[in-house]
Amino acid sequence: MPKGGISARTNERTGEHFHDRLYSERLSVAIRVAKAGAWSWDVNNQQVFWTPEFEILFDYEPGSTQQLYREWIDRVHPDDRERVETQLQQTIHHQLPEFRCDYRIVLRDGQIRWIATIGELHSQPQSNPQMSGLVYDITDRKRDEAALHRSEEFTRRILESDLDCIKVLDSEGHLLYMNSGGQVMMEIDDFATVANTHWLDSWQSDDTEAAAGAFAIAKAGGVGKFDGYCATAKGTPKWWSVVITPLPDIGDDMGQILLVSRDITERKQLELINQAQIIELQQLNHALMLTQQQLSERNEELDRFGFIVAHDLKAPLRSIANLSEWIEEDLSDRILENDRQQFHLLRQRVKRMDALVDGLLNYSRLGKQALAIETVDVAQLLTEIVDSLSSPSFQIEILSALPMLDTKRILLSQVFANLLSNAIKHHSRADGRIEITAEDLGDRYQFSIVDDGDGIPVGEARQRIFDIFHTLKPSTSNENTGIGLALVKKIVEGEGGQIWVEDYPATETAEMFNGKLLQTQPEWLPQPLNGACFCFTWLKINQLIINN
C-alpha cells in the first residue's frame, strides 16, 4: 500500500475522532446547561450507564459510572414502580413509540423528588437492544401544578357554593359556564340546554339596553352594573342586580366576561309594594286634605250658625222675658194669682231655653280653641272650684293625695266643676256629702267623685246618662239642660281618657278596720257613701307635649 494512502486514511480517522469528541463535549455542555442527566440501558444485561448529572439527580455515590437496573428501579417511589415498569415493557415491545414517564424518586435522606424521563429504544441486528434518554428534575413544576390545582379546586368550590348566579361568557356574549348554585336559582335542569346561548336574549325588552351597555363597558375593560328582570327557565319571575367584569387573556387581550348576578326579587317586590302603598297614601292624603277642607268649611258654617243662634234666638228670649215682666207689672192690681204663676212659668221656660242655647254653643265650640298646656296642682284647682260653687251646706272631702299634672287647666277645671255641680244640683237634700279620690294607674290617674244622694238607677237611665239632652229630672226644670254630662264626656275622651258611672253598693256584708273583719258598721266610723259615683281617667302628661 502506498505510503500516501495510509497517511490519508490516518488523517481521515483523526478528523472523525476530533468531530466525535467535539460533538460529545458540546452535547455534555448542553445537557449540563439544561440540568438534565443522560442515561443508556442495556436491556439484556440489565446494566445502566449514566452521566454525572444523572448521578446527582438520583443521589448516587459520586464516581459511579454504571449501575444495575435493579438499583435504579429501587430509587423509584414504591407507589410509582409498577406504572414505570409497565411503560418500559410496552416501549421494549414496541407498544409505545417511546418511553415518557413522570415519577417520583426517594433519595437517601428520604427526600422525594419528581423526575421526568424520556427514552428511545434502538437496536441493531445481532446486537442487544439498547434504550437511551434523558432525565429532568420537575419537582418545582409539579409543586406549581399542585398549587395551581388546589387554587383551581378552591375557586371551583367557592363558585359552586356561592349563593349568587355566576356566569362566564365569551367576548361575543355566548354563555360558557354557570355555577351549580346559579343553575338552581335559574331552575335549569341541564346546562347543555342553555350553553352557547346569547346572554342578552334572556333579558326582557325594557332591560336589554341596560344589559348591552354594561356588557360593552366590561368589553372595554371596565366594570358594568345594572338591575333588570330575567325570568327563570321555568318562568318564575326574578329581578337581578348584575356586575360584569372582564377576564383578560394572556397579554391582556380580551378573553372572557365574568358576570355575577344577585337575586333581588324580594327587595324589588317590596319596592313595588312600597310604591303602590305610596301611591295609595298619596291618594288618601289627597282625600284627607279635601275632607279637611270640607270640615273646615263645615266648621265655619257651624260658627256662623252659632252666631246666628246666639244673636237671633237669645235676643227674642230676652225680649219675651222682659215683656212678661212688664205686663205683670202693668197689670199687677188686676192680674189673677193663677195668671201670675203662668207668667212665672213662662220666664222659667225662657231661662231654661237661654241656658240650653248657651250649652249648645259651649258643646259645639269644644275642641276648636287652642289651649295652653301648663302644670296644674289638682288640689289647688279643686279648692278654687269648691269655693266658687257657693254651697256651704255641702261637705266636700278629698280622701287621697292629689297629683300635679301637665295638662289643659281650663278643661280639667270644667270637668271637675260640672261633676261637682251636678252632684249638688241633683242631690235629694239641700245638704249632703261628696268625696273625691285619686288613684295612680301608671301613665294616668283615675279620679272618683261620689255623693250620698239617691244615686243613678241601673238600666236605660244610667246607659244614657252621657247622651246630650238626656235628663233624669223633668224637662220643666230650668237648671237641667241635659248638656253638662255630655260636655264632660266629650272633654275627657278628647284628652285621651274615659268616664263612666261606677256601682257603689249601699251596704256591705262586712267592713275592715285596723286589719280586723267587722260584721257590723260602728256608729263612730264614717258611713260609706251610696249615691252616684262618677269615675274618669286623665293622662299625667298631655300627649301634645310628647308629640311636640
C-alpha positions as CSV (number, residue, x, y, z in Angstrom):
1,M,0.0,0.0,0.0
2,P,1.4,3.4,-0.9
3,K,2.6,5.4,1.9
4,G,0.5,8.4,0.9
5,G,-2.8,6.3,1.1
6,I,-2.1,5.2,4.6
7,S,-1.4,8.8,5.6
8,A,-4.7,10.0,4.1
9,R,-6.8,7.3,5.9
10,T,-5.0,8.2,9.2
11,N,-5.9,11.9,8.8
12,E,-9.5,11.0,8.0
13,R,-9.8,8.9,11.1
14,T,-8.2,11.6,13.2
15,G,-10.7,14.1,11.8
16,E,-13.6,11.9,12.6
17,H,-12.4,11.3,16.1
18,F,-12.0,15.0,16.6
19,H,-15.5,15.7,15.4
20,D,-16.9,13.0,17.6
21,R,-15.1,14.4,20.6
22,L,-16.2,17.9,19.8
23,Y,-19.9,16.7,19.4
24,S,-19.6,14.8,22.7
25,E,-18.3,17.9,24.5
26,R,-21.0,20.1,23.1
27,L,-23.7,17.5,24.0
28,S,-22.3,17.3,27.5
29,V,-22.4,21.1,27.8
30,A,-25.9,21.3,26.5
31,I,-27.1,18.6,29.0
32,R,-25.4,20.3,31.9
33,V,-26.9,23.7,31.0
34,A,-30.3,22.0,30.7
35,K,-29.8,20.4,34.2
36,A,-30.6,17.1,32.6
37,G,-29.0,13.7,33.0
38,A,-28.3,11.2,30.2
39,W,-28.6,7.5,30.5
40,S,-28.3,4.3,28.5
41,W,-29.8,1.0,29.4
42,D,-28.5,-2.4,28.1
43,V,-31.8,-4.3,28.3
44,N,-30.4,-7.8,28.2
45,N,-27.6,-7.3,30.6
46,Q,-29.7,-5.1,32.9
47,Q,-26.9,-2.5,33.1
48,V,-27.5,1.2,33.1
49,F,-24.9,3.8,32.1
50,W,-25.4,7.5,33.1
51,T,-23.7,10.9,33.2
52,P,-22.6,12.7,36.3
53,E,-25.7,14.9,36.1
54,F,-27.9,11.7,36.3
55,E,-25.8,10.6,39.2
56,I,-26.5,13.9,41.0
57,L,-30.2,13.9,40.3
58,F,-30.7,10.3,41.7
59,D,-28.4,10.9,44.7
60,Y,-25.9,8.1,43.8
61,E,-22.4,7.8,45.3
62,P,-20.0,10.1,43.4
63,G,-17.9,8.5,40.7
64,S,-20.3,5.8,39.8
65,T,-20.4,5.3,36.1
66,Q,-22.6,2.2,35.8
67,Q,-25.2,0.6,37.9
68,L,-27.6,-2.3,37.6
69,Y,-31.3,-1.8,36.5
70,R,-32.4,-3.1,39.9
71,E,-30.5,-0.4,41.8
72,W,-32.2,2.3,39.6
73,I,-35.7,0.9,39.9
74,D,-35.2,0.8,43.7
75,R,-34.9,4.6,43.7
76,V,-38.3,4.9,42.2
77,H,-41.1,5.6,44.7
78,P,-42.9,2.3,45.6
79,D,-46.3,3.7,44.5
80,D,-44.9,4.5,41.0
81,R,-42.8,1.4,40.3
82,E,-45.4,-0.7,38.7
83,R,-46.5,2.1,36.4
84,V,-42.9,2.9,35.4
85,E,-42.0,-0.8,34.6
86,T,-45.2,-1.3,32.7
87,Q,-44.4,1.6,30.4
88,L,-40.8,0.4,30.0
89,Q,-42.0,-3.1,28.9
90,Q,-44.6,-1.5,26.5
91,T,-41.8,0.5,24.9
92,I,-39.5,-2.5,24.6
93,H,-42.2,-4.5,22.9
94,H,-43.0,-1.6,20.6
95,Q,-46.4,-0.9,22.1
96,L,-45.3,2.7,22.7
97,P,-43.2,4.7,20.3
98,E,-41.0,6.0,23.1
99,F,-40.7,5.9,26.9
100,R,-42.1,9.1,28.5
101,C,-42.9,9.0,32.2
102,D,-43.1,11.3,35.2
103,Y,-42.5,9.6,38.5
104,R,-41.2,10.2,42.0
105,I,-37.8,9.0,43.4
106,V,-36.8,8.6,47.0
107,L,-33.3,10.0,47.9
108,R,-31.1,8.5,50.5
109,D,-32.2,11.1,53.1
110,G,-35.9,10.2,52.4
111,Q,-36.5,13.3,50.4
112,I,-38.9,12.9,47.4
113,R,-38.3,14.4,44.1
114,W,-40.2,14.3,40.8
115,I,-38.4,13.1,37.7
116,A,-39.4,13.3,34.0
117,T,-37.8,10.7,31.8
118,I,-37.6,10.5,28.0
119,G,-36.1,7.3,26.4
120,E,-36.0,5.8,22.9
121,L,-35.4,2.1,22.1
122,H,-32.7,1.4,19.5
123,S,-31.1,-1.9,18.5
124,Q,-29.0,-3.3,15.7
125,P,-29.4,-6.8,14.1
126,Q,-27.4,-9.4,16.0
127,S,-27.0,-6.9,19.0
128,N,-28.6,-6.4,22.4
129,P,-31.5,-3.9,22.5
130,Q,-30.5,-0.5,24.0
131,M,-32.6,2.3,25.4
132,S,-31.2,5.8,25.9
133,G,-32.6,9.0,27.0
134,L,-32.6,12.0,29.4
135,V,-34.0,12.7,32.8
136,Y,-35.1,16.1,34.3
137,D,-35.9,17.2,37.8
138,I,-39.5,18.5,37.6
139,T,-40.2,18.8,41.3
140,D,-40.7,22.6,41.2
141,R,-43.1,22.2,38.2
142,K,-45.1,19.5,40.0
143,R,-45.3,21.7,43.1
144,D,-46.6,24.6,40.9
145,E,-49.1,22.3,39.2
146,A,-50.3,21.0,42.6
147,A,-50.6,24.6,43.9
148,L,-52.5,25.6,40.7
149,H,-54.8,22.6,41.1
150,R,-55.5,23.4,44.7
151,S,-56.2,27.0,43.7
152,E,-58.5,25.9,40.9
153,E,-60.3,23.5,43.2
154,F,-60.6,26.2,45.8
155,T,-62.0,28.6,43.2
156,R,-64.3,25.9,41.9
157,R,-65.7,25.2,45.4
158,I,-66.2,28.9,46.0
159,L,-68.1,29.2,42.7
160,E,-70.2,26.1,43.3
161,S,-71.1,27.1,46.9
162,D,-71.7,30.8,46.1
163,L,-75.4,31.9,46.5
164,D,-75.1,34.2,43.6
165,C,-75.5,33.2,39.9
166,I,-72.1,33.3,38.3
167,K,-71.7,33.1,34.6
168,V,-68.8,33.2,32.1
169,L,-69.3,34.5,28.6
170,D,-67.1,34.7,25.6
171,S,-66.3,38.0,24.1
172,E,-69.4,37.9,21.9
173,G,-71.8,37.3,24.9
174,H,-72.3,33.5,24.5
175,L,-72.8,31.5,27.7
176,L,-69.8,29.2,28.5
177,Y,-70.2,28.5,32.2
178,M,-72.7,28.8,35.1
179,N,-72.1,27.6,38.6
180,S,-74.4,25.0,40.1
181,G,-75.9,27.5,42.6
182,G,-76.8,29.7,39.7
183,Q,-78.4,26.8,37.8
184,V,-80.6,26.1,40.8
185,M,-81.6,29.7,41.1
186,M,-82.4,29.8,37.3
187,E,-84.2,26.5,37.6
188,I,-82.0,24.9,34.9
189,D,-82.1,21.1,35.0
190,D,-79.4,20.6,32.3
191,F,-76.8,23.3,31.5
192,A,-76.4,21.8,28.0
193,T,-79.8,23.3,27.1
194,V,-78.6,26.8,27.6
195,A,-74.9,26.5,26.8
196,N,-73.7,28.8,24.0
197,T,-77.0,30.8,24.0
198,H,-76.6,34.6,23.8
199,W,-76.8,36.1,27.2
200,L,-78.6,39.3,26.1
201,D,-81.6,37.3,24.8
202,S,-82.6,36.3,28.3
203,W,-83.5,39.9,29.4
204,Q,-86.9,41.5,28.9
205,S,-87.0,44.3,26.3
206,D,-87.1,47.1,28.8
207,D,-83.7,45.9,30.3
208,T,-81.9,44.8,27.1
209,E,-80.4,48.3,26.5
210,A,-79.0,48.5,30.1
211,A,-77.6,44.9,29.8
212,A,-76.0,45.7,26.5
213,G,-74.5,48.9,27.9
214,A,-73.0,47.1,30.9
215,F,-71.6,44.4,28.6
216,A,-70.0,47.0,26.4
217,I,-68.3,48.6,29.4
218,A,-66.9,45.2,30.5
219,K,-65.6,44.6,27.0
220,A,-63.8,47.9,27.1
221,G,-62.1,46.9,30.3
222,G,-64.4,48.5,32.9
223,V,-67.0,47.3,35.3
224,G,-70.6,47.3,34.2
225,K,-73.6,47.3,36.5
226,F,-77.3,47.3,36.2
227,D,-80.6,45.9,37.7
228,G,-83.0,44.0,35.5
229,Y,-85.8,41.4,35.2
230,C,-85.0,37.9,33.9
231,A,-87.4,35.0,34.4
232,T,-86.0,31.6,35.2
233,A,-86.0,28.7,32.8
234,K,-89.4,27.7,34.2
235,G,-90.9,31.1,34.0
236,T,-90.5,32.2,37.7
237,P,-90.3,36.0,37.9
238,K,-86.9,37.2,39.2
239,W,-85.1,40.5,39.4
240,W,-81.3,40.6,39.4
241,S,-78.5,43.0,40.3
242,V,-75.7,42.3,37.8
243,V,-72.0,43.1,37.9
244,I,-70.0,42.5,34.7
245,T,-66.2,42.4,34.7
246,P,-63.6,41.4,32.1
247,L,-61.3,38.3,32.4
248,P,-58.2,39.3,30.4
249,D,-56.4,36.6,28.5
250,I,-52.6,36.2,28.1
251,G,-51.2,39.5,27.0
252,D,-54.1,41.4,28.4
253,D,-56.2,40.6,25.4
254,M,-59.9,40.4,25.9
255,G,-60.7,36.8,26.7
256,Q,-63.9,36.1,28.6
257,I,-66.5,38.1,30.6
258,L,-67.5,37.3,34.2
259,L,-71.0,38.0,35.4
260,V,-72.2,37.9,39.0
261,S,-76.0,38.2,39.3
262,R,-77.6,38.6,42.8
263,D,-81.2,37.7,43.3
264,I,-83.0,40.9,44.4
265,T,-86.6,39.7,43.8
266,E,-87.7,40.1,47.4
267,R,-86.3,43.6,47.5
268,K,-87.9,44.5,44.2
269,Q,-91.2,43.1,45.3
270,L,-91.1,45.2,48.5
271,E,-90.2,48.2,46.4
272,L,-93.2,47.6,44.2
273,I,-95.4,47.1,47.2
274,N,-94.0,50.3,48.7
275,Q,-94.6,52.2,45.5
276,A,-98.2,51.0,45.5
277,Q,-98.6,52.0,49.1
278,I,-97.0,55.4,48.4
279,I,-99.5,56.0,45.6
280,E,-102.3,54.8,47.9
281,L,-101.1,57.1,50.7
282,Q,-100.9,60.0,48.3
283,Q,-104.5,59.3,47.2
284,L,-105.6,59.0,50.8
285,N,-103.7,62.1,51.7
286,H,-105.4,64.0,48.9
287,A,-108.8,62.7,50.0
288,L,-107.9,63.7,53.6
289,M,-106.9,67.2,52.5
290,L,-110.3,67.5,50.7
291,T,-112.1,66.2,53.8
292,Q,-110.2,68.6,56.0
293,Q,-111.1,71.4,53.7
294,Q,-114.7,70.4,53.7
295,L,-114.6,70.0,57.5
296,S,-113.1,73.5,57.8
297,E,-115.9,74.8,55.7
298,R,-118.4,73.0,57.8
299,N,-116.9,74.3,61.0
300,E,-117.1,77.8,59.6
301,E,-120.7,77.2,58.8
302,L,-121.2,75.9,62.4
303,D,-119.5,79.0,63.8
304,R,-121.8,81.2,61.7
305,F,-124.7,79.1,62.9
306,G,-123.6,79.6,66.5
307,F,-123.5,83.3,66.0
308,I,-127.0,83.2,64.5
309,V,-128.3,81.1,67.4
310,A,-126.7,83.5,69.9
311,H,-128.0,86.6,68.2
312,D,-131.3,85.6,66.7
313,L,-132.5,83.2,69.4
314,K,-131.2,84.7,72.6
315,A,-132.4,88.3,71.8
316,P,-136.0,87.3,71.3
317,L,-135.8,85.2,74.5
318,R,-134.7,88.2,76.5
319,S,-137.5,90.2,74.9
320,I,-140.1,87.6,75.9
321,A,-138.8,87.6,79.5
322,N,-138.8,91.4,79.7
323,L,-142.2,91.7,78.1
324,S,-143.7,89.2,80.6
325,E,-142.3,91.2,83.5
326,W,-143.7,94.5,82.1
327,I,-147.1,93.0,81.5
328,E,-147.1,91.6,85.0
329,E,-146.1,94.9,86.5
330,D,-148.7,96.9,84.4
331,L,-151.5,94.5,85.5
332,S,-150.3,93.9,89.0
333,D,-153.5,95.1,90.6
334,R,-155.8,93.3,88.2
335,I,-153.9,90.0,87.4
336,L,-155.1,86.8,89.0
337,E,-152.8,84.6,91.0
338,N,-153.1,81.8,88.5
339,D,-152.1,84.2,85.7
340,R,-149.2,85.4,87.8
341,Q,-148.0,81.8,88.2
342,Q,-148.3,81.3,84.4
343,F,-146.1,84.4,83.8
344,H,-143.5,83.0,86.3
345,L,-143.6,79.6,84.5
346,L,-143.1,81.4,81.2
347,R,-140.0,83.2,82.5
348,Q,-138.7,79.8,83.8
349,R,-139.1,78.3,80.4
350,V,-137.3,81.2,78.8
351,K,-134.5,81.0,81.3
352,R,-134.2,77.2,80.5
353,M,-134.2,77.9,76.8
354,D,-131.4,80.5,77.3
355,A,-129.3,78.0,79.3
356,L,-129.9,75.4,76.6
357,V,-128.7,77.8,73.9
358,D,-125.5,78.5,76.0
359,G,-124.9,74.8,76.5
360,L,-125.2,74.1,72.8
361,L,-122.8,76.8,72.0
362,N,-120.3,75.6,74.5
363,Y,-120.6,72.0,73.2
364,S,-120.1,73.0,69.6
365,R,-117.1,75.2,70.3
366,L,-115.3,72.5,72.4
367,G,-112.0,71.4,70.9
368,K,-111.8,74.3,68.4
369,Q,-109.8,76.5,70.6
370,A,-106.0,76.1,71.1
371,L,-105.5,75.8,74.8
372,A,-102.1,76.0,76.5
373,I,-100.5,73.1,78.4
374,E,-99.5,74.0,82.0
375,T,-98.6,72.4,85.2
376,V,-101.7,72.0,87.3
377,D,-101.9,71.4,91.1
378,V,-105.1,69.4,91.2
379,A,-105.6,70.0,95.0
380,Q,-105.4,73.8,94.5
381,L,-107.6,73.6,91.4
382,L,-110.3,71.7,93.4
383,T,-110.1,74.3,96.3
384,E,-110.8,77.1,93.8
385,I,-113.7,75.1,92.3
386,V,-115.3,74.3,95.6
387,D,-115.0,77.9,96.7
388,S,-116.9,79.0,93.5
389,L,-119.8,76.6,94.0
390,S,-121.4,78.6,96.8
391,S,-122.8,75.6,98.5
392,P,-121.8,75.9,102.2
393,S,-124.4,73.2,103.2
394,F,-122.4,70.5,101.3
395,Q,-119.4,68.9,102.8
396,I,-116.8,68.1,100.1
397,E,-113.8,66.0,101.3
398,I,-110.6,64.9,99.5
399,L,-109.6,61.4,100.8
400,S,-106.3,60.9,99.0
401,A,-103.3,62.9,97.8
402,L,-103.9,64.7,94.6
403,P,-101.2,64.9,91.8
404,M,-99.6,67.5,89.8
405,L,-100.5,67.3,86.0
406,D,-99.1,68.8,82.8
407,T,-102.4,69.4,81.1
408,K,-105.0,71.9,79.9
409,R,-106.1,73.6,83.1
410,I,-109.4,75.0,81.7
411,L,-110.7,71.6,80.5
412,L,-109.8,69.7,83.7
413,S,-111.4,72.5,85.7
414,Q,-114.6,72.3,83.6
415,V,-114.8,68.5,84.2
416,F,-114.5,68.8,88.0
417,A,-116.8,71.8,88.1
418,N,-119.6,70.1,86.1
419,L,-119.4,66.8,88.0
420,L,-119.4,68.6,91.5
421,S,-122.2,71.0,90.5
422,N,-124.1,68.0,89.0
423,A,-123.8,66.1,92.4
424,I,-125.1,69.2,94.3
425,K,-127.8,70.1,91.8
426,H,-129.3,66.6,91.6
427,H,-129.0,65.7,95.3
428,S,-132.2,64.7,97.1
429,R,-131.4,67.1,100.0
430,A,-130.3,70.6,100.5
431,D,-127.2,69.4,102.3
432,G,-125.0,66.4,101.6
433,R,-121.5,65.0,101.4
434,I,-119.2,64.5,98.4
435,E,-115.9,62.5,98.4
436,I,-113.0,62.9,95.9
437,T,-110.3,60.3,95.5
438,A,-107.4,59.8,93.0
439,E,-105.6,56.6,92.1
440,D,-102.3,56.3,90.2
441,L,-102.6,54.0,87.2
442,G,-99.2,54.4,85.7
443,D,-99.4,56.9,82.8
444,R,-102.7,58.3,84.1
445,Y,-104.8,59.0,87.2
446,Q,-108.3,57.8,87.9
447,F,-110.4,60.3,89.8
448,S,-113.7,59.3,91.6
449,I,-116.4,61.7,92.7
450,V,-119.1,60.1,94.9
451,D,-122.0,61.6,96.8
452,D,-124.6,60.4,99.4
453,G,-127.6,61.2,97.3
454,D,-130.2,58.8,95.7
455,G,-127.7,57.7,93.0
456,I,-128.5,56.8,89.4
457,P,-130.8,53.9,88.8
458,V,-129.5,50.9,86.9
459,G,-131.0,50.5,83.5
460,E,-131.7,52.7,80.5
461,A,-131.3,55.9,82.5
462,R,-127.7,55.0,83.5
463,Q,-126.8,53.8,80.0
464,R,-128.0,57.2,78.5
465,I,-126.6,59.4,81.3
466,F,-124.0,60.9,79.0
467,D,-126.3,61.4,76.0
468,I,-126.9,65.0,75.0
469,F,-130.3,66.4,76.2
470,H,-130.9,63.4,78.4
471,T,-132.0,64.3,81.9
472,L,-133.2,62.3,85.0
473,K,-135.4,65.2,86.2
474,P,-138.4,66.6,84.2
475,S,-137.6,68.9,81.4
476,T,-139.5,71.7,83.2
477,S,-136.5,72.3,85.4
478,N,-134.7,75.4,84.3
479,E,-131.5,74.1,85.9
480,N,-131.2,71.0,83.8
481,T,-130.4,71.2,80.1
482,G,-129.1,67.7,79.5
483,I,-125.8,69.0,78.1
484,G,-123.5,69.1,81.1
485,L,-122.5,65.4,81.3
486,A,-122.4,65.2,77.5
487,L,-119.9,68.1,77.6
488,V,-117.8,66.3,80.3
489,K,-117.7,63.1,78.3
490,K,-116.6,65.0,75.2
491,I,-113.8,66.7,77.1
492,V,-112.5,63.6,78.9
493,E,-112.4,61.4,75.7
494,G,-110.9,64.3,73.7
495,E,-108.0,64.4,76.1
496,G,-107.4,60.6,75.9
497,G,-109.4,59.5,79.0
498,Q,-112.6,57.6,79.8
499,I,-115.6,58.3,82.0
500,W,-118.2,56.0,83.5
501,V,-120.7,55.5,86.3
502,E,-119.4,53.2,89.0
503,D,-121.6,50.8,91.0
504,Y,-121.4,51.8,94.7
505,P,-123.2,49.3,96.9
506,A,-125.4,50.8,99.6
507,T,-124.4,48.2,102.3
508,E,-121.5,45.9,102.9
509,T,-121.7,42.5,104.5
510,A,-118.5,43.2,106.3
511,E,-116.1,46.1,106.9
512,M,-112.4,46.1,107.7
513,F,-111.0,48.3,110.5
514,N,-107.3,48.1,111.6
515,G,-107.0,44.8,109.9
516,K,-110.0,43.2,111.7
517,L,-113.1,42.0,109.9
518,L,-116.2,43.7,111.3
519,Q,-119.6,42.2,110.7
520,T,-121.4,45.5,111.5
521,Q,-120.5,49.1,110.9
522,P,-119.8,51.0,114.2
523,E,-121.6,54.4,114.5
524,W,-118.3,56.2,115.1
525,L,-116.9,55.2,111.7
526,P,-117.8,57.4,108.7
527,Q,-120.7,55.8,106.8
528,P,-119.8,54.7,103.2
529,L,-121.5,56.8,100.6
530,N,-124.0,55.1,98.4
531,G,-125.1,57.8,95.9
532,A,-123.9,58.5,92.4
533,C,-120.2,57.7,91.7
534,F,-118.6,59.2,88.6
535,C,-115.1,57.9,87.6
536,F,-112.8,59.3,84.9
537,T,-109.2,58.9,83.9
538,W,-106.8,61.7,82.9
539,L,-103.3,61.5,81.4
540,K,-100.4,62.6,83.6
541,I,-98.7,64.3,80.7
542,N,-100.8,65.6,77.8
543,Q,-99.9,63.9,74.5
544,L,-99.4,67.2,72.8
545,I,-96.3,67.7,75.0
546,I,-94.9,64.3,73.9
547,N,-95.6,64.9,70.2
548,N,-94.0,68.4,70.3
